[in-house]
Amino acid sequence: MRERWERVVRYLREVRTEMDKVTWPQKKEIIGSTVVVIISVFLVSFFLGVVDLGLQRLAGLLLR
């Protein structure tokens, strides 16, 4: 049991050491990335909506 506890403590120390090495993005970078993602989602959803509408009408014509 003690060995398991020591492994957990060692793991947590290593995690802390690695977290100190992480370069976190600045607020401006996060906002910019978020805007890009939101715009991309709107563009892709619009495109898929148009494709869906076109396929729906095509299927309607074929099934008449």
Order of alpha helices (4+ residues) and beta strands (2+ residues): alpha-alpha
